[in-house]
């Protein structure tokens, strides 16, 4: 009897030791991942960036340099080429801006309450927006340049919709990007390259952390290989809190996902202390804001209610590689695929109004 009791005690002790060792190993793994920049609970983890108050470590910088450059895992990119010989392009009308509306736009308070939405972790200064210059800036591109003139890509290729088929990679933001490329080519004779590299997939598994760092060398190489590209579009699907519901408007009587233009300011606001983000500089901040400003005005004129206010956040995201850089969110995870696809025709009209139609005034 005593012998059986001793055996039971030894078995229990062994189980406790095994459980303790497993818990210790898990804890070490968790802490290691967090120390390496996993940022498990950071609100910025979705953007593939370090914590807001941390400068990347030397190891982080070396990791970026060691990343594969080109190509990255993904579907084959497609170039959407207009017919040859090209037909007369459908030029979207320039945005109509009345003198009365110009006066409103001169007010910084009006801009931050009606055109832009400034995140609390960054700051927009009145000197950032030169309304008069922005309204007169000619952002037209040359569609007679041989080769693709617009590049569409997706830093987050795995963003899907409420009814997306998880087995179909095109039943996601990738398919929405293809629809935008087709609309720009078929309706406006713009040659578009749609690159479908999956920057948020590592070793076959989704991984958003680091997607922006993996994206950059690939897109820079595409731009170097295709000097005809004059505008880049990073197309996303927004993510909202649970139960928020879809972003919906009605265009031609059809339920359509709303869009949102997005900018990074490379500037942080911490309890009123405004500082630059020196490790993420953006030499094209003014040009980015100018483009979003004209896109927002075009959206409000052509399809009122279609575009939410242009959202300004603190980092640079994918907007630093060329002056005409556009970042747009289409719907959210509660929108359907069809609602997102329907948004591409009005979005193409808005883009064409800016890059083909000329300055607003």
N, C-alpha and C positions, 0 to 999 in steps of 0.2 A: 504493500500500500504506500509506504514511504517512498519506494523507488518510483512508482507511477507519479506521485506528487512532484518529485524532483524533475522528472521528464517533462511534466506539464509546465513547470516553472521555467525550465530551460527553453521550451518551445515559445512561451510567451515573451521571454527576454530576447530571443532571436528575432521574433517578429517586430518587437519594438525597435531593435537596433537597425533592422532593414528599413523600416518606415522612416526612422530618423535620418538615415543616410540618404534616402530618396528625397526627403524634404530639404535637406541641406544642399543636395545637388541641384534641385529645382531653384532654390533661392539664389544660389551662385549664378545659375544661368540667367535668371531674371535680372539680377543686378548687373551682370555683364552686358546684357542686351541694352539695358537702360543707359549704362555708361557709354556704350558705343553709339548712342544717338537714336535709340529706338523711340524715345519720347512717347512712352506709352500713353500718357494722359495729357499730352500737350494739345491745345486747340489748333496748333499749327502742324500737327503730324500729317494731316491730309495733304499738306503742300510740300512734303518732301524736304523740309528745312529744319535746321537746328532750332532749339529753343530761342525765343526772341532776345533774351538777355545774354546769350552765349555766342562768342565768336567761334567758328569752327576750329577744331584742334589741328595740329600738324598732321596727325593720323588721318583726320577727315579730308584734308587737302590732298594728301597722298592717295587716298582712296579714290577721289575724284579723278586724279591724273591717271590712275591705273584702270579706269573703266574702259570697256571696249568702245571704239569710236564709231565704226560704220561697217556693215549695217547692223541694226539691232533686231532682235526677234520680232516678227510681226508678219502681217499679210503683205503681199506685193503692192507697192505703190502704183497708182494709176495716174496717167497724164490725160486730162480731158482737153482735147484739141478741137477748136471750131472747124466747121467744114472748109474745104479748100475748093475753089476760091471762097474766102469769107464773105458772107452776106453783110449788108449794112447793119452795123450793131445797133441794138435798141438802147439809145442813150437815155438814162433816167434824167428827169428834170432836176435842175438845181433846186435847192431848198428855198422856199419863199419865206423871207424874214421881213416883217413890217418894221418901219421906224419905231413904232410903239414897243414892239417886242425887243428890239435892240436895246432900248432904254431899260427894260427889265433885266436883260442879260448883263448889263453893266453893273448891276448890284451883286456884290459878293454874297450877301445873305440870300438873294434869290437863287443863285447858283447852287449853294450848298443845301438848299431846301427843295429844289425842284429839278435840277439837272444831275447833281452828284449826291451820293450818300457816302459820307466819310466815316470809316470805321473808327471806333474809339481808341484803337491802338496806333493810330497814325494821325497826321495833321495836314490839312491843306491851307496854304497861305494865300492871301489875295494876290501876291506877286506871281503865284503859279499860273494864274489864268489871266491872259491878256485877251479879253473878249473881242476887242476891235480887231486885233491881229488874227485871232483864231477865225473870226468870221470872214476875213479876206484871204486866208491862206488857201492856195490852190493845191489840193491833194490829189489831183488827177494823175493816173498812171498812163503809160504808153502801151496800148494793147497791140500796136504794130510791131513791137519788139519781138524778134523770133525767139521761140522758147516759152516756157511757162512764165506767166507774169504774177501769179498768186500761188502761194503755198499754203495748204491746209494740213495741219497735223493735230495730234491729240497727246498732250503730256499724260493724261489719264485716259487710256484707251478702254479701261474696263468699266466705265460708268454706264449703267444700264437704266432701264425704265421699269415701271411697275409690271408690265406684261412682256418684258423681253424674254426671248428664248435663250436660256443660258448656254445652249449648245450651238447657237448661231452667233459668231463674232460680229456679224454685220447688223444684228438686231440690238444695236447699242449706239453709243455716240459715234462709232466708226461709220455706221450706215447713215447717220444724220450728216456727217461730214461729206459722204459721197453725194447725198442729195443736194447739199449746198454747192459742191463742185459742179454738178450737172446743171443746176439752175444758173450759175454764173456763166457757164460755157454756152448752154443752149439759148439763153435769153439775151446775153450781152457780149458774146464772142470773146470772152476772156479765157485765155488758156490757163488751166489750173492743174497743179500737181497736188494730188492727195496722197500724202505719205501716211502709211498705217502701221508704222513701227510701234511696238507695245513697250513703252518705257516703264510701265508699272507692272511688268511681269518679269520675274527673276527665277531662272531655273524651272520654268513652267508653272510657277505659282504667283498669284497676285501679290505685289508689294509696292504700295504707294510711296513709302519712305524712300527718298532718293531719286524719285522719278524726274524731277527737274534737273538734277545733276546728270542723270543718264541721257536726258533729252538734248542738253546743250551741245555737246560735241557733234552729235549726229546732225542736228539742224544746221549748225555752222558749216558742216561739210557739204550739205545739200546746197546751201546758199553759195558757197565757194564754187561748186560745180555747175551752178545754174545762175550766172550773174543777171539773167533776164528777170529774175524774181524781184518784184518791187513792193510786195506786201505779203506778210505772213499772218495767218489766222490760227490761233490755238483754240480749238473748239472743245468745250466742256459741257457737262450736265451738272447743275447745281445740286448740293446736298443740304437738306433742311432738317429741323428737329422732327422727331417722331410724331406723326399725326397732324402735321402742318397742312397737308393737302397739296394738290397740284397748283402750279401757276398757270392760269387759264385766261385767255381772251378769245374773242370771236372775230374772225376775219372771213368775210364773204359768207357769214352764217355758220362757219365751221369752228369747232373747238380747236384752239391752237395754243401750243405752249408759248408762254412769254419768254423773252430773252433778257439778258442783262450784260451790258458791257462792263469790263473790269479793268482796273489799273492798279499797279503797284508803285508806291511813291519812294521806296528805299528810305523811309523815314519813320521813326518810332515815337510814340507818345507814351511815356510812363509817368502817370500821375502829374501830367502837365509839363514834364521834362521832355523837350523835343530834341532828339538826336538823330544823326544820319546813321545809315547802315553801311559802314565803309567796306565791308567784305562782299556786299551785293550792290555794286554801283550800277546805275542805269544812265548812260550818256544821252538817252533819247527820251527822258522824262517829259520834256515840253512837247515833243512831237507826238508821244503817246497820248497825252492829255488833249492835244489839239484834235487828233483823230477821233478819240472817244466823244469829244464835244460835238464835232460835226456829225458823227454817226447818231448821237442822241437826238440832235435837232432834226435830222432826217427822219428818224423813227417817229418822233412826236408829230411831225408834219404828215408823213405818208400813212402811218398806222398808229394813231393815238391810243395809248394804253398797251401797246405791244411790248415796249421796252420798259423794264423797271429802271429806276435811277441808276446811273453808272456808279459802280461800287469802287471805292478807293481803299486799298489796304496797304500794309507797311513794307512788304518786300518787293522784289522786282519781277518774280515769277519768270515768264518767258518773253518779256517785253523789251529786252535790252539788246537784241541781236540785230535789229535794223529799225530805222525811224518809223516806218509804216507797219507797226506791230499791233495786232488786234487780238484781244482775249475776250471771248464771249461765252456765257453760260446759257444753255438751252433747257428751260423747264427745270424739273427736279425729279427725285426718285419716285414721286407719286404721279407724274405725267405718263401717258402711254406713248408707245413708239410712234403711232400715227400722229399724235398731237405734236411731237417733236419734229417729225418729218414735214408736217404742214407749215411749221415755222420757217422752213428754209426758203420758200419762195418770197415772203415779205422781207426776210433778212437779206436775200440777194438783191432785192429792190433798193434797200437802204444802203448796202455797200456800193452798189452801182451808182446811186445818186451822188455819193461822195467821191468815188474814184474815177467816175466818168463824167459826171454832170457839172463839175466845177464848184467854186466856193459859194457859200450861201448868199452872199451879197457882193 
